[in-house]
Amino acid sequence: MIEQPEVNAQLVVEKLKKYSLKISCAESCTGGMFSELLTGVAGASEVFELGITSYSSRIKNKVLDVDGECLETFGAVSRDTAVQMAQQVRKLADSDIGVSITGVAGPSESEGKAVGTVHIALSDGKTVRAQRLSIKNNGRERIRQSACTAVFSLVNSYIEENYEKDA
């Protein structure tokens, strides 16, 4: 089996620039790490519109306009919340792509969900992609890093399927 190279911020920024795409993100358990990794790449200002760290359900509702009933029914750590976060941050920033990360980085479970449970989503205004991750509990930093890597992979796959398939 051929090992795939890890998708990272540098690759994603290059592809976003190549196709003149703007991205925004709403993060929870990663605490701004995705935005930090993205803006650590020279030239990121050409593609990065907005990053919101919405750690509490109150902010997810008040700032991102995630439906209160969704938060109450499914919780902050859910597919439904991740989808709404991605949709709302994309809309708020008027970007081409909105991504989101919400989950449990530890040290203990939250909302009855195990440490390492993470939901990520991508919205382009027409379609939504969402994934549930079960990241091995090797500590908060590793969970946060793994979640960010998964979002970079999700964005890369989206670009490959929608912009590079005929290239």
LOTORLO-139552 format. One record per residue (C-alpha): residue number from 0; chain; x, y, z. Coordinates in steps of 0.25 Angstrom, whole numbers. Example, Ala and Ser with C-alpha at 12.3 -4.5 7.8 and 13.67 -1.06 7.14 Angstrom:
<pts>
   base   paba       X       Y       Z
      0      A      49     -18      31
      1      A      55      -4      29
</pts>
This chain:
<pts>
   base   paba       X       Y       Z
      0      A       0       0       0
      1      A       5      14      -4
      2      A       5      23       8
      3      A      -2      36       6
      4      A       6      49      10
      5      A      -1      56      22
      6      A      -9      68      17
      7      A      -5      80      24
      8      A      -8      95      24
      9      A       2      98      14
     10      A      -4      89       3
     11      A     -18      94       6
     12      A     -14     109       6
     13      A      -7     106      -8
     14      A     -19      99     -13
     15      A     -29     110      -8
     16      A     -20     121     -15
     17      A     -19     113     -28
     18      A     -35     113     -29
     19      A     -37     126     -23
     20      A     -45     120     -11
     21      A     -48     127       2
     22      A     -49     119      15
     23      A     -55     122      29
     24      A     -55     113      41
     25      A     -63     111      54
     26      A     -55     104      64
     27      A     -58      98      78
     28      A     -50      87      84
     29      A     -38      92      76
     30      A     -38     106      82
     31      A     -33     113      70
     32      A     -22     103      66
     33      A     -28     101      52
     34      A     -28     116      50
     35      A     -14     117      55
     36      A      -8     106      46
     37      A     -15     112      34
     38      A     -10     127      37
     39      A       4     121      40
     40      A       5     119      25
     41      A      11     131      17
     42      A       0     136       8
     43      A     -12     131      16
     44      A     -18     145      16
     45      A     -22     143       2
     46      A     -31     131       5
     47      A     -35     132      20
     48      A     -47     141      23
     49      A     -51     138      38
     50      A     -48     129      49
     51      A     -57     128      61
     52      A     -54     120      74
     53      A     -68     117      80
     54      A     -65     109      92
     55      A     -78     110      99
     56      A     -92     106      94
     57      A     -97     120      97
     58      A     -87     126      87
     59      A     -90     115      77
     60      A    -104     120      78
     61      A    -102     135      80
     62      A     -90     138      70
     63      A     -91     126      60
     64      A    -107     125      61
     65      A    -106     110      63
     66      A    -121     106      66
     67      A    -123     106      81
     68      A    -132      94      79
     69      A    -121      86      72
     70      A    -111      89      83
     71      A    -122      85      93
     72      A    -126      72      86
     73      A    -112      67      80
     74      A    -102      75      88
     75      A     -90      83      85
     76      A     -82      71      81
     77      A     -91      65      70
     78      A     -92      64      55
     79      A    -104      74      54
     80      A     -96      85      62
     81      A     -84      83      53
     82      A     -92      84      41
     83      A     -99      97      46
     84      A     -85     103      50
     85      A     -79     101      36
     86      A     -92     106      29
     87      A     -93     119      38
     88      A     -78     123      38
     89      A     -78     121      23
     90      A     -90     130      22
     91      A     -85     140      33
     92      A     -72     142      25
     93      A     -78     141      11
     94      A     -67     131       8
     95      A     -67     119      -2
     96      A     -64     109       9
     97      A     -68     108      23
     98      A     -62      97      32
     99      A     -64      94      47
    100      A     -59      85      58
    101      A     -66      82      71
    102      A     -62      71      80
    103      A     -57      66      93
    104      A     -42      68      95
    105      A     -42      64     110
    106      A     -38      62     120
    107      A     -51      56     123
    108      A     -64      52     115
    109      A     -74      63     112
    110      A     -89      62     109
    111      A     -87      47     111
    112      A     -77      46      99
    113      A     -64      40     101
    114      A     -51      48     100
    115      A     -46      48      86
    116      A     -60      49      80
    117      A     -60      60      69
    118      A     -69      64      58
    119      A     -64      72      47
    120      A     -72      78      35
    121      A     -70      86      22
    122      A     -81      94      15
    123      A     -80     101       2
    124      A     -94     107       2
    125      A     -99      96      -7
    126      A     -94      83       0
    127      A     -89      79      13
    128      A     -79      68      17
    129      A     -78      63      31
    130      A     -70      53      38
    131      A     -70      47      52
    132      A     -56      44      57
    133      A     -52      35      69
    134      A     -38      40      72
    135      A     -29      32      81
    136      A     -28      38      95
    137      A     -13      42      94
    138      A     -15      55     101
    139      A     -22      68      98
    140      A     -11      73      89
    141      A     -11      61      80
    142      A     -26      61      79
    143      A     -27      75      75
    144      A     -15      73      65
    145      A     -22      61      59
    146      A     -35      68      58
    147      A     -28      80      50
    148      A     -21      70      41
    149      A     -35      63      38
    150      A     -41      76      34
    151      A     -29      79      25
    152      A     -31      66      19
    153      A     -46      69      17
    154      A     -43      82      10
    155      A     -33      76       1
    156      A     -43      64      -3
    157      A     -53      75      -6
    158      A     -44      83     -15
    159      A     -39      70     -22
    160      A     -53      65     -25
    161      A     -59      79     -29
    162      A     -47      86     -35
    163      A     -37      76     -39
    164      A     -44      65     -44
    165      A     -43      69     -59
    166      A     -30      76     -57
</pts>
